[in-house]
Amino acid sequence: MSAIDQPILTIAGIRKSEGNFQSDGKNVDFSNTVVTVLQPFTEEEISKGANGMKSTEYKIKGAQFYHDYQAQKLPAEAQLLFKLDVSRKVPVAQLVALDFSCGKKQPIGA
């Protein structure tokens, strides 16, 4: 089993993203739950003058998973649960779920 970081971060927003587009003459459908998180800047970014937090978007494959989280009060802390996708040439950490039981709700503006 590979170790993958399962960080606890502040979830700022969750939305559905689904539709289709044309690529190389083929119709491509997509369906995702997009999770916007606040996370600290890296040491390199801080050394270049970054201050505060940055927002990053992660995708959970399947827009239907939005309904699992739509009643969640945000912003709130959650553990991001990743799995290692080894079906590609280079393995990729893929977000599969959020666990809100690990944290507490954040007051707006905190």
Secondary structure, DSSP 4 states (H G I P E B T S, - for coil): -------EEEEEEEEEEEEEEEETTEEEEEEEEEEEEEEEPPHHHHHTT--SEEEEEEEEE-GGGHHHHTT--SSEEEEEEEEEE-SSSS-EEEEEEEEGGGS-BPPTT-
